[in-house]
Amino acid sequence: MYAWLWRHLPGTWPAKTGIALAIAAALAAVLWWGVFPWLEPKVQIDHGVVDGTPTPAGTSTTQPR
């Protein structure tokens, strides 16, 4: 896959490197600000279950000192 992408990018190797880095940065930005916020409510990995009942993140069942 990487060889296919490298062969199809235009320019010399410095230009190809810059284009590949720009593509990777754009993909990371789309994932970070688009896909992950949309997916987070659907996959609730930050909700802990200790006693069998889920507790939403940010809430505590212990008493403050």
mmCIF file as Biopython writes it, N, C-alpha, C and O atoms, coordinates in Angstrom:
data_model
#
loop_
_atom_site.group_PDB
_atom_site.id
_atom_site.type_symbol
_atom_site.label_atom_id
_atom_site.label_alt_id
_atom_site.label_comp_id
_atom_site.label_asym_id
_atom_site.label_entity_id
_atom_site.label_seq_id
_atom_site.pdbx_PDB_ins_code
_atom_site.Cartn_x
_atom_site.Cartn_y
_atom_site.Cartn_z
_atom_site.occupancy
_atom_site.B_iso_or_equiv
_atom_site.auth_seq_id
_atom_site.auth_asym_id
_atom_site.pdbx_PDB_model_num
ATOM 1   N N  . MET A ? 1  ? 0.821   -1.181 0.000  1.0 0.0 1  A 1 
ATOM 2   C CA . MET A ? 1  ? 0.000   0.000  0.000  1.0 0.0 1  A 1 
ATOM 3   C C  . MET A ? 1  ? 0.874   1.257  0.000  1.0 0.0 1  A 1 
ATOM 4   O O  . MET A ? 1  ? 0.613   2.191  -0.758 1.0 0.0 1  A 1 
ATOM 5   N N  . TYR A ? 2  ? 1.904   1.286  0.842  1.0 0.0 2  A 1 
ATOM 6   C CA . TYR A ? 2  ? 2.756   2.464  0.888  1.0 0.0 2  A 1 
ATOM 7   C C  . TYR A ? 2  ? 3.537   2.626  -0.411 1.0 0.0 2  A 1 
ATOM 8   O O  . TYR A ? 2  ? 3.735   3.745  -0.882 1.0 0.0 2  A 1 
ATOM 9   N N  . ALA A ? 3  ? 3.972   1.533  -0.981 1.0 0.0 3  A 1 
ATOM 10  C CA . ALA A ? 3  ? 4.688   1.605  -2.258 1.0 0.0 3  A 1 
ATOM 11  C C  . ALA A ? 3  ? 3.761   2.121  -3.356 1.0 0.0 3  A 1 
ATOM 12  O O  . ALA A ? 3  ? 4.182   2.920  -4.192 1.0 0.0 3  A 1 
ATOM 13  N N  . TRP A ? 4  ? 2.517   1.679  -3.364 1.0 0.0 4  A 1 
ATOM 14  C CA . TRP A ? 4  ? 1.555   2.155  -4.359 1.0 0.0 4  A 1 
ATOM 15  C C  . TRP A ? 4  ? 1.351   3.659  -4.207 1.0 0.0 4  A 1 
ATOM 16  O O  . TRP A ? 4  ? 1.357   4.390  -5.197 1.0 0.0 4  A 1 
ATOM 17  N N  . LEU A ? 5  ? 1.171   4.123  -2.973 1.0 0.0 5  A 1 
ATOM 18  C CA . LEU A ? 5  ? 0.982   5.550  -2.716 1.0 0.0 5  A 1 
ATOM 19  C C  . LEU A ? 5  ? 2.215   6.336  -3.136 1.0 0.0 5  A 1 
ATOM 20  O O  . LEU A ? 5  ? 2.093   7.383  -3.772 1.0 0.0 5  A 1 
ATOM 21  N N  . TRP A ? 6  ? 3.388   5.853  -2.793 1.0 0.0 6  A 1 
ATOM 22  C CA . TRP A ? 6  ? 4.631   6.541  -3.131 1.0 0.0 6  A 1 
ATOM 23  C C  . TRP A ? 6  ? 4.807   6.649  -4.638 1.0 0.0 6  A 1 
ATOM 24  O O  . TRP A ? 6  ? 5.245   7.688  -5.132 1.0 0.0 6  A 1 
ATOM 25  N N  . ARG A ? 7  ? 4.472   5.594  -5.377 1.0 0.0 7  A 1 
ATOM 26  C CA . ARG A ? 7  ? 4.605   5.627  -6.838 1.0 0.0 7  A 1 
ATOM 27  C C  . ARG A ? 7  ? 3.635   6.608  -7.475 1.0 0.0 7  A 1 
ATOM 28  O O  . ARG A ? 7  ? 3.945   7.172  -8.525 1.0 0.0 7  A 1 
ATOM 29  N N  . HIS A ? 8  ? 2.481   6.828  -6.879 1.0 0.0 8  A 1 
ATOM 30  C CA . HIS A ? 8  ? 1.463   7.669  -7.492 1.0 0.0 8  A 1 
ATOM 31  C C  . HIS A ? 8  ? 1.532   9.129  -7.067 1.0 0.0 8  A 1 
ATOM 32  O O  . HIS A ? 8  ? 0.817   9.961  -7.626 1.0 0.0 8  A 1 
ATOM 33  N N  . LEU A ? 9  ? 2.367   9.458  -6.100 1.0 0.0 9  A 1 
ATOM 34  C CA . LEU A ? 9  ? 2.537   10.858 -5.724 1.0 0.0 9  A 1 
ATOM 35  C C  . LEU A ? 9  ? 3.444   11.546 -6.739 1.0 0.0 9  A 1 
ATOM 36  O O  . LEU A ? 9  ? 4.432   10.962 -7.183 1.0 0.0 9  A 1 
ATOM 37  N N  . PRO A ? 10 ? 3.111   12.795 -7.112 1.0 0.0 10 A 1 
ATOM 38  C CA . PRO A ? 10 ? 3.946   13.490 -8.097 1.0 0.0 10 A 1 
ATOM 39  C C  . PRO A ? 10 ? 5.195   14.093 -7.455 1.0 0.0 10 A 1 
ATOM 40  O O  . PRO A ? 10 ? 5.223   14.341 -6.250 1.0 0.0 10 A 1 
ATOM 41  N N  . GLY A ? 11 ? 6.221   14.325 -8.266 1.0 0.0 11 A 1 
ATOM 42  C CA . GLY A ? 11 ? 7.406   15.044 -7.818 1.0 0.0 11 A 1 
ATOM 43  C C  . GLY A ? 11 ? 8.558   14.160 -7.402 1.0 0.0 11 A 1 
ATOM 44  O O  . GLY A ? 11 ? 8.527   12.936 -7.525 1.0 0.0 11 A 1 
ATOM 45  N N  . THR A ? 12 ? 9.582   14.839 -6.902 1.0 0.0 12 A 1 
ATOM 46  C CA . THR A ? 12 ? 10.776  14.145 -6.419 1.0 0.0 12 A 1 
ATOM 47  C C  . THR A ? 12 ? 10.527  13.667 -4.994 1.0 0.0 12 A 1 
ATOM 48  O O  . THR A ? 12 ? 9.459   13.908 -4.431 1.0 0.0 12 A 1 
ATOM 49  N N  . TRP A ? 13 ? 11.513  12.992 -4.414 1.0 0.0 13 A 1 
ATOM 50  C CA . TRP A ? 13 ? 11.270  12.425 -3.084 1.0 0.0 13 A 1 
ATOM 51  C C  . TRP A ? 13 ? 11.001  13.479 -2.013 1.0 0.0 13 A 1 
ATOM 52  O O  . TRP A ? 13 ? 10.198  13.208 -1.119 1.0 0.0 13 A 1 
ATOM 53  N N  . PRO A ? 14 ? 11.629  14.685 -2.042 1.0 0.0 14 A 1 
ATOM 54  C CA . PRO A ? 14 ? 11.245  15.674 -1.018 1.0 0.0 14 A 1 
ATOM 55  C C  . PRO A ? 14 ? 9.786   16.132 -1.173 1.0 0.0 14 A 1 
ATOM 56  O O  . PRO A ? 14 ? 9.089   16.331 -0.178 1.0 0.0 14 A 1 
ATOM 57  N N  . ALA A ? 15 ? 9.335   16.295 -2.403 1.0 0.0 15 A 1 
ATOM 58  C CA . ALA A ? 15 ? 7.942   16.686 -2.638 1.0 0.0 15 A 1 
ATOM 59  C C  . ALA A ? 15 ? 7.003   15.560 -2.229 1.0 0.0 15 A 1 
ATOM 60  O O  . ALA A ? 15 ? 5.963   15.805 -1.618 1.0 0.0 15 A 1 
ATOM 61  N N  . LYS A ? 16 ? 7.363   14.343 -2.560 1.0 0.0 16 A 1 
ATOM 62  C CA . LYS A ? 16 ? 6.536   13.194 -2.166 1.0 0.0 16 A 1 
ATOM 63  C C  . LYS A ? 16 ? 6.440   13.079 -0.653 1.0 0.0 16 A 1 
ATOM 64  O O  . LYS A ? 16 ? 5.379   12.763 -0.115 1.0 0.0 16 A 1 
ATOM 65  N N  . THR A ? 17 ? 7.552   13.335 0.037  1.0 0.0 17 A 1 
ATOM 66  C CA . THR A ? 17 ? 7.552   13.278 1.496  1.0 0.0 17 A 1 
ATOM 67  C C  . THR A ? 17 ? 6.629   14.344 2.079  1.0 0.0 17 A 1 
ATOM 68  O O  . THR A ? 17 ? 5.851   14.070 2.994  1.0 0.0 17 A 1 
ATOM 69  N N  . GLY A ? 18 ? 6.720   15.560 1.543  1.0 0.0 18 A 1 
ATOM 70  C CA . GLY A ? 18 ? 5.850   16.633 2.014  1.0 0.0 18 A 1 
ATOM 71  C C  . GLY A ? 18 ? 4.386   16.351 1.758  1.0 0.0 18 A 1 
ATOM 72  O O  . GLY A ? 18 ? 3.548   16.596 2.626  1.0 0.0 18 A 1 
ATOM 73  N N  . ILE A ? 19 ? 4.065   15.840 0.579  1.0 0.0 19 A 1 
ATOM 74  C CA . ILE A ? 19 ? 2.680   15.508 0.249  1.0 0.0 19 A 1 
ATOM 75  C C  . ILE A ? 19 ? 2.177   14.388 1.146  1.0 0.0 19 A 1 
ATOM 76  O O  . ILE A ? 19 ? 1.049   14.445 1.635  1.0 0.0 19 A 1 
ATOM 77  N N  . ALA A ? 20 ? 3.004   13.367 1.367  1.0 0.0 20 A 1 
ATOM 78  C CA . ALA A ? 20 ? 2.597   12.252 2.225  1.0 0.0 20 A 1 
ATOM 79  C C  . ALA A ? 20 ? 2.360   12.730 3.658  1.0 0.0 20 A 1 
ATOM 80  O O  . ALA A ? 20 ? 1.411   12.284 4.303  1.0 0.0 20 A 1 
ATOM 81  N N  . LEU A ? 21 ? 3.202   13.627 4.164  1.0 0.0 21 A 1 
ATOM 82  C CA . LEU A ? 21 ? 3.003   14.168 5.513  1.0 0.0 21 A 1 
ATOM 83  C C  . LEU A ? 21 ? 1.735   15.018 5.584  1.0 0.0 21 A 1 
ATOM 84  O O  . LEU A ? 21 ? 1.016   14.979 6.582  1.0 0.0 21 A 1 
ATOM 85  N N  . ALA A ? 22 ? 1.459   15.786 4.529  1.0 0.0 22 A 1 
ATOM 86  C CA . ALA A ? 22 ? 0.241   16.599 4.500  1.0 0.0 22 A 1 
ATOM 87  C C  . ALA A ? 22 ? -1.000  15.710 4.476  1.0 0.0 22 A 1 
ATOM 88  O O  . ALA A ? 22 ? -1.990  16.001 5.148  1.0 0.0 22 A 1 
ATOM 89  N N  . ILE A ? 23 ? -0.946  14.631 3.705  1.0 0.0 23 A 1 
ATOM 90  C CA . ILE A ? 23 ? -2.075  13.690 3.665  1.0 0.0 23 A 1 
ATOM 91  C C  . ILE A ? 23 ? -2.277  13.047 5.039  1.0 0.0 23 A 1 
ATOM 92  O O  . ILE A ? 23 ? -3.409  12.919 5.505  1.0 0.0 23 A 1 
ATOM 93  N N  . ALA A ? 24 ? -1.190  12.647 5.681  1.0 0.0 24 A 1 
ATOM 94  C CA . ALA A ? 24 ? -1.292  12.034 7.004  1.0 0.0 24 A 1 
ATOM 95  C C  . ALA A ? 24 ? -1.846  13.033 8.025  1.0 0.0 24 A 1 
ATOM 96  O O  . ALA A ? 24 ? -2.658  12.658 8.870  1.0 0.0 24 A 1 
ATOM 97  N N  . ALA A ? 25 ? -1.418  14.297 7.960  1.0 0.0 25 A 1 
ATOM 98  C CA . ALA A ? 25 ? -1.923  15.316 8.882  1.0 0.0 25 A 1 
ATOM 99  C C  . ALA A ? 25 ? -3.402  15.590 8.636  1.0 0.0 25 A 1 
ATOM 100 O O  . ALA A ? 25 ? -4.171  15.755 9.583  1.0 0.0 25 A 1 
ATOM 101 N N  . ALA A ? 26 ? -3.803  15.639 7.363  1.0 0.0 26 A 1 
ATOM 102 C CA . ALA A ? 26 ? -5.216  15.866 7.046  1.0 0.0 26 A 1 
ATOM 103 C C  . ALA A ? 26 ? -6.073  14.700 7.530  1.0 0.0 26 A 1 
ATOM 104 O O  . ALA A ? 26 ? -7.160  14.909 8.069  1.0 0.0 26 A 1 
ATOM 105 N N  . LEU A ? 27 ? -5.595  13.493 7.342  1.0 0.0 27 A 1 
ATOM 106 C CA . LEU A ? 27 ? -6.336  12.322 7.816  1.0 0.0 27 A 1 
ATOM 107 C C  . LEU A ? 27 ? -6.443  12.324 9.338  1.0 0.0 27 A 1 
ATOM 108 O O  . LEU A ? 27 ? -7.504  12.019 9.884  1.0 0.0 27 A 1 
ATOM 109 N N  . ALA A ? 28 ? -5.363  12.663 10.022 1.0 0.0 28 A 1 
ATOM 110 C CA . ALA A ? 28 ? -5.395  12.733 11.482 1.0 0.0 28 A 1 
ATOM 111 C C  . ALA A ? 28 ? -6.374  13.805 11.958 1.0 0.0 28 A 1 
ATOM 112 O O  . ALA A ? 28 ? -7.089  13.599 12.938 1.0 0.0 28 A 1 
ATOM 113 N N  . ALA A ? 29 ? -6.412  14.947 11.271 1.0 0.0 29 A 1 
ATOM 114 C CA . ALA A ? 29 ? -7.327  16.022 11.651 1.0 0.0 29 A 1 
ATOM 115 C C  . ALA A ? 29 ? -8.783  15.608 11.461 1.0 0.0 29 A 1 
ATOM 116 O O  . ALA A ? 29 ? -9.633  15.896 12.304 1.0 0.0 29 A 1 
ATOM 117 N N  . VAL A ? 30 ? -9.062  14.935 10.356 1.0 0.0 30 A 1 
ATOM 118 C CA . VAL A ? 30 ? -10.432 14.464 10.116 1.0 0.0 30 A 1 
ATOM 119 C C  . VAL A ? 30 ? -10.845 13.465 11.186 1.0 0.0 30 A 1 
ATOM 120 O O  . VAL A ? 30 ? -11.969 13.518 11.685 1.0 0.0 30 A 1 
ATOM 121 N N  . LEU A ? 31 ? -9.950  12.560 11.540 1.0 0.0 31 A 1 
ATOM 122 C CA . LEU A ? 31 ? -10.251 11.588 12.591 1.0 0.0 31 A 1 
ATOM 123 C C  . LEU A ? 31 ? -10.427 12.280 13.938 1.0 0.0 31 A 1 
ATOM 124 O O  . LEU A ? 31 ? -11.386 11.994 14.655 1.0 0.0 31 A 1 
ATOM 125 N N  . TRP A ? 32 ? -9.512  13.191 14.295 1.0 0.0 32 A 1 
ATOM 126 C CA . TRP A ? 32 ? -9.510  13.831 15.607 1.0 0.0 32 A 1 
ATOM 127 C C  . TRP A ? 32 ? -10.736 14.707 15.821 1.0 0.0 32 A 1 
ATOM 128 O O  . TRP A ? 32 ? -11.370 14.645 16.875 1.0 0.0 32 A 1 
ATOM 129 N N  . TRP A ? 33 ? -11.078 15.537 14.811 1.0 0.0 33 A 1 
ATOM 130 C CA . TRP A ? 33 ? -12.160 16.506 14.994 1.0 0.0 33 A 1 
ATOM 131 C C  . TRP A ? 33 ? -13.477 16.087 14.360 1.0 0.0 33 A 1 
ATOM 132 O O  . TRP A ? 33 ? -14.481 16.775 14.540 1.0 0.0 33 A 1 
ATOM 133 N N  . GLY A ? 34 ? -13.505 14.984 13.625 1.0 0.0 34 A 1 
ATOM 134 C CA . GLY A ? 34 ? -14.740 14.561 12.987 1.0 0.0 34 A 1 
ATOM 135 C C  . GLY A ? 34 ? -15.224 13.200 13.437 1.0 0.0 34 A 1 
ATOM 136 O O  . GLY A ? 34 ? -16.322 13.065 13.977 1.0 0.0 34 A 1 
ATOM 137 N N  . VAL A ? 35 ? -14.409 12.207 13.214 1.0 0.0 35 A 1 
ATOM 138 C CA . VAL A ? 35 ? -14.829 10.827 13.453 1.0 0.0 35 A 1 
ATOM 139 C C  . VAL A ? 35 ? -14.859 10.496 14.945 1.0 0.0 35 A 1 
ATOM 140 O O  . VAL A ? 35 ? -15.843 9.937  15.430 1.0 0.0 35 A 1 
ATOM 141 N N  . PHE A ? 36 ? -13.795 10.833 15.680 1.0 0.0 36 A 1 
ATOM 142 C CA . PHE A ? 36 ? -13.745 10.466 17.093 1.0 0.0 36 A 1 
ATOM 143 C C  . PHE A ? 36 ? -14.840 11.138 17.922 1.0 0.0 36 A 1 
ATOM 144 O O  . PHE A ? 36 ? -15.448 10.462 18.751 1.0 0.0 36 A 1 
ATOM 145 N N  . PRO A ? 37 ? -15.126 12.438 17.742 1.0 0.0 37 A 1 
ATOM 146 C CA . PRO A ? 37 ? -16.238 13.027 18.510 1.0 0.0 37 A 1 
ATOM 147 C C  . PRO A ? 37 ? -17.589 12.405 18.164 1.0 0.0 37 A 1 
ATOM 148 O O  . PRO A ? 37 ? -18.451 12.282 19.033 1.0 0.0 37 A 1 
ATOM 149 N N  . TRP A ? 38 ? -17.779 12.017 16.923 1.0 0.0 38 A 1 
ATOM 150 C CA . TRP A ? 38 ? -19.025 11.361 16.524 1.0 0.0 38 A 1 
ATOM 151 C C  . TRP A ? 38 ? -19.115 9.967  17.138 1.0 0.0 38 A 1 
ATOM 152 O O  . TRP A ? 38 ? -20.200 9.527  17.520 1.0 0.0 38 A 1 
ATOM 153 N N  . LEU A ? 39 ? -17.986 9.271  17.237 1.0 0.0 39 A 1 
ATOM 154 C CA . LEU A ? 39 ? -17.968 7.891  17.700 1.0 0.0 39 A 1 
ATOM 155 C C  . LEU A ? 39 ? -17.980 7.767  19.222 1.0 0.0 39 A 1 
ATOM 156 O O  . LEU A ? 39 ? -18.435 6.752  19.749 1.0 0.0 39 A 1 
ATOM 157 N N  . GLU A ? 40 ? -17.488 8.781  19.938 1.0 0.0 40 A 1 
ATOM 158 C CA . GLU A ? 40 ? -17.324 8.692  21.390 1.0 0.0 40 A 1 
ATOM 159 C C  . GLU A ? 40 ? -18.608 8.362  22.139 1.0 0.0 40 A 1 
ATOM 160 O O  . GLU A ? 40 ? -18.550 7.531  23.045 1.0 0.0 40 A 1 
ATOM 161 N N  . PRO A ? 41 ? -19.765 8.950  21.830 1.0 0.0 41 A 1 
ATOM 162 C CA . PRO A ? 41 ? -20.969 8.568  22.572 1.0 0.0 41 A 1 
ATOM 163 C C  . PRO A ? 41 ? -21.417 7.129  22.320 1.0 0.0 41 A 1 
ATOM 164 O O  . PRO A ? 41 ? -22.104 6.532  23.148 1.0 0.0 41 A 1 
ATOM 165 N N  . LYS A ? 42 ? -21.028 6.586  21.186 1.0 0.0 42 A 1 
ATOM 166 C CA . LYS A ? 42 ? -21.446 5.234  20.826 1.0 0.0 42 A 1 
ATOM 167 C C  . LYS A ? 42 ? -20.570 4.166  21.485 1.0 0.0 42 A 1 
ATOM 168 O O  . LYS A ? 42 ? -21.041 3.062  21.758 1.0 0.0 42 A 1 
ATOM 169 N N  . VAL A ? 43 ? -19.300 4.488  21.741 1.0 0.0 43 A 1 
ATOM 170 C CA . VAL A ? 43 ? -18.355 3.556  22.359 1.0 0.0 43 A 1 
ATOM 171 C C  . VAL A ? 43 ? -17.916 4.184  23.675 1.0 0.0 43 A 1 
ATOM 172 O O  . VAL A ? 43 ? -16.995 5.000  23.698 1.0 0.0 43 A 1 
ATOM 173 N N  . GLN A ? 44 ? -18.556 3.817  24.744 1.0 0.0 44 A 1 
ATOM 174 C CA . GLN A ? 44 ? -18.298 4.458  26.028 1.0 0.0 44 A 1 
ATOM 175 C C  . GLN A ? 44 ? -17.268 3.660  26.818 1.0 0.0 44 A 1 
ATOM 176 O O  . GLN A ? 44 ? -17.608 2.884  27.710 1.0 0.0 44 A 1 
ATOM 177 N N  . ILE A ? 45 ? -16.011 3.868  26.471 1.0 0.0 45 A 1 
ATOM 178 C CA . ILE A ? 45 ? -14.940 3.123  27.123 1.0 0.0 45 A 1 
ATOM 179 C C  . ILE A ? 45 ? -14.488 3.789  28.409 1.0 0.0 45 A 1 
ATOM 180 O O  . ILE A ? 45 ? -13.710 3.198  29.158 1.0 0.0 45 A 1 
ATOM 181 N N  . ASP A ? 46 ? -14.954 5.006  28.691 1.0 0.0 46 A 1 
ATOM 182 C CA . ASP A ? 46 ? -14.507 5.682  29.900 1.0 0.0 46 A 1 
ATOM 183 C C  . ASP A ? 46 ? -15.486 5.516  31.065 1.0 0.0 46 A 1 
ATOM 184 O O  . ASP A ? 46 ? -15.336 6.177  32.093 1.0 0.0 46 A 1 
ATOM 185 N N  . HIS A ? 47 ? -16.465 4.662  30.919 1.0 0.0 47 A 1 
ATOM 186 C CA . HIS A ? 47 ? -17.404 4.399  32.000 1.0 0.0 47 A 1 
ATOM 187 C C  . HIS A ? 47 ? -16.971 3.131  32.721 1.0 0.0 47 A 1 
ATOM 188 O O  . HIS A ? 47 ? -16.933 2.053  32.129 1.0 0.0 47 A 1 
ATOM 189 N N  . GLY A ? 48 ? -16.650 3.264  33.983 1.0 0.0 48 A 1 
ATOM 190 C CA . GLY A ? 48 ? -16.154 2.129  34.741 1.0 0.0 48 A 1 
ATOM 191 C C  . GLY A ? 48 ? -17.270 1.352  35.405 1.0 0.0 48 A 1 
ATOM 192 O O  . GLY A ? 48 ? -18.275 1.923  35.828 1.0 0.0 48 A 1 
ATOM 193 N N  . VAL A ? 49 ? -17.088 0.046  35.493 1.0 0.0 49 A 1 
ATOM 194 C CA . VAL A ? 49 ? -18.040 -0.819 36.184 1.0 0.0 49 A 1 
ATOM 195 C C  . VAL A ? 49 ? -17.248 -1.621 37.209 1.0 0.0 49 A 1 
ATOM 196 O O  . VAL A ? 49 ? -16.407 -2.446 36.853 1.0 0.0 49 A 1 
ATOM 197 N N  . VAL A ? 50 ? -17.528 -1.366 38.502 1.0 0.0 50 A 1 
ATOM 198 C CA . VAL A ? 50 ? -16.831 -2.085 39.563 1.0 0.0 50 A 1 
ATOM 199 C C  . VAL A ? 50 ? -17.783 -3.026 40.270 1.0 0.0 50 A 1 
ATOM 200 O O  . VAL A ? 50 ? -17.462 -4.195 40.481 1.0 0.0 50 A 1 
ATOM 201 N N  . ASP A ? 51 ? -18.957 -2.523 40.638 1.0 0.0 51 A 1 
ATOM 202 C CA . ASP A ? 51 ? -19.902 -3.338 41.387 1.0 0.0 51 A 1 
ATOM 203 C C  . ASP A ? 51 ? -21.050 -3.878 40.524 1.0 0.0 51 A 1 
ATOM 204 O O  . ASP A ? 51 ? -22.047 -4.366 41.056 1.0 0.0 51 A 1 
ATOM 205 N N  . GLY A ? 52 ? -20.916 -3.794 39.236 1.0 0.0 52 A 1 
ATOM 206 C CA . GLY A ? 52 ? -21.946 -4.321 38.339 1.0 0.0 52 A 1 
ATOM 207 C C  . GLY A ? 52 ? -22.880 -3.264 37.786 1.0 0.0 52 A 1 
ATOM 208 O O  . GLY A ? 52 ? -23.624 -3.542 36.845 1.0 0.0 52 A 1 
ATOM 209 N N  . THR A ? 53 ? -22.866 -2.057 38.340 1.0 0.0 53 A 1 
ATOM 210 C CA . THR A ? 53 ? -23.698 -0.982 37.812 1.0 0.0 53 A 1 
ATOM 211 C C  . THR A ? 53 ? -22.797 0.081  37.205 1.0 0.0 53 A 1 
ATOM 212 O O  . THR A ? 53 ? -21.888 0.571  37.875 1.0 0.0 53 A 1 
ATOM 213 N N  . PRO A ? 54 ? -23.028 0.442  35.965 1.0 0.0 54 A 1 
ATOM 214 C CA . PRO A ? 54 ? -22.168 1.448  35.324 1.0 0.0 54 A 1 
ATOM 215 C C  . PRO A ? 54 ? -22.341 2.825  35.963 1.0 0.0 54 A 1 
ATOM 216 O O  . PRO A ? 54 ? -23.451 3.224  36.318 1.0 0.0 54 A 1 
ATOM 217 N N  . THR A ? 55 ? -21.249 3.527  36.100 1.0 0.0 55 A 1 
ATOM 218 C CA . THR A ? 55 ? -21.254 4.885  36.626 1.0 0.0 55 A 1 
ATOM 219 C C  . THR A ? 55 ? -20.744 5.806  35.529 1.0 0.0 55 A 1 
ATOM 220 O O  . THR A ? 55 ? -19.660 5.564  34.998 1.0 0.0 55 A 1 
ATOM 221 N N  . PRO A ? 56 ? -21.480 6.855  35.166 1.0 0.0 56 A 1 
ATOM 222 C CA . PRO A ? 56 ? -20.997 7.776  34.127 1.0 0.0 56 A 1 
ATOM 223 C C  . PRO A ? 56 ? -19.691 8.438  34.534 1.0 0.0 56 A 1 
ATOM 224 O O  . PRO A ? 56 ? -19.426 8.642  35.719 1.0 0.0 56 A 1 
ATOM 225 N N  . ALA A ? 57 ? -18.893 8.765  33.553 1.0 0.0 57 A 1 
ATOM 226 C CA . ALA A ? 57 ? -17.615 9.420  33.825 1.0 0.0 57 A 1 
ATOM 227 C C  . ALA A ? 57 ? -17.856 10.772 34.461 1.0 0.0 57 A 1 
ATOM 228 O O  . ALA A ? 57 ? -18.815 11.461 34.114 1.0 0.0 57 A 1 
ATOM 229 N N  . GLY A ? 58 ? -17.008 11.153 35.374 1.0 0.0 58 A 1 
ATOM 230 C CA . GLY A ? 58 ? -17.111 12.433 36.038 1.0 0.0 58 A 1 
ATOM 231 C C  . GLY A ? 58 ? -17.906 12.393 37.325 1.0 0.0 58 A 1 
ATOM 232 O O  . GLY A ? 58 ? -17.951 13.390 38.046 1.0 0.0 58 A 1 
ATOM 233 N N  . THR A ? 59 ? -18.535 11.269 37.635 1.0 0.0 59 A 1 
ATOM 234 C CA . THR A ? 59 ? -19.261 11.160 38.890 1.0 0.0 59 A 1 
ATOM 235 C C  . THR A ? 59 ? -18.504 10.230 39.820 1.0 0.0 59 A 1 
ATOM 236 O O  . THR A ? 59 ? -17.770 9.349  39.372 1.0 0.0 59 A 1 
ATOM 237 N N  . SER A ? 60 ? -18.685 10.428 41.095 1.0 0.0 60 A 1 
ATOM 238 C CA . SER A ? 60 ? -17.968 9.636  42.070 1.0 0.0 60 A 1 
ATOM 239 C C  . SER A ? 60 ? -18.974 9.033  43.050 1.0 0.0 60 A 1 
ATOM 240 O O  . SER A ? 60 ? -19.965 9.668  43.413 1.0 0.0 60 A 1 
ATOM 241 N N  . THR A ? 61 ? -18.705 7.809  43.465 1.0 0.0 61 A 1 
ATOM 242 C CA . THR A ? 61 ? -19.585 7.158  44.444 1.0 0.0 61 A 1 
ATOM 243 C C  . THR A ? 61 ? -18.987 7.222  45.839 1.0 0.0 61 A 1 
ATOM 244 O O  . THR A ? 61 ? -19.615 6.775  46.800 1.0 0.0 61 A 1 
ATOM 245 N N  . THR A ? 62 ? -17.765 7.779  45.968 1.0 0.0 62 A 1 
ATOM 246 C CA . THR A ? 62 ? -17.143 7.871  47.274 1.0 0.0 62 A 1 
ATOM 247 C C  . THR A ? 62 ? -17.441 9.224  47.889 1.0 0.0 62 A 1 
ATOM 248 O O  . THR A ? 62 ? -17.715 10.194 47.182 1.0 0.0 62 A 1 
ATOM 249 N N  . GLN A ? 63 ? -17.386 9.282  49.219 1.0 0.0 63 A 1 
ATOM 250 C CA . GLN A ? 63 ? -17.631 10.530 49.928 1.0 0.0 63 A 1 
ATOM 251 C C  . GLN A ? 63 ? -16.373 11.362 49.965 1.0 0.0 63 A 1 
ATOM 252 O O  . GLN A ? 63 ? -15.291 10.811 50.167 1.0 0.0 63 A 1 
ATOM 253 N N  . PRO A ? 64 ? -16.467 12.686 49.775 1.0 0.0 64 A 1 
ATOM 254 C CA . PRO A ? 64 ? -15.274 13.529 49.858 1.0 0.0 64 A 1 
ATOM 255 C C  . PRO A ? 64 ? -14.759 13.602 51.293 1.0 0.0 64 A 1 
ATOM 256 O O  . PRO A ? 64 ? -15.529 13.448 52.240 1.0 0.0 64 A 1 
ATOM 257 N N  . ARG A ? 65 ? -13.479 13.831 51.448 1.0 0.0 65 A 1 
ATOM 258 C CA . ARG A ? 65 ? -12.864 13.888 52.778 1.0 0.0 65 A 1 
ATOM 259 C C  . ARG A ? 65 ? -12.924 15.263 53.353 1.0 0.0 65 A 1 
ATOM 260 O O  . ARG A ? 65 ? -12.451 15.488 54.467 1.0 0.0 65 A 1 
#
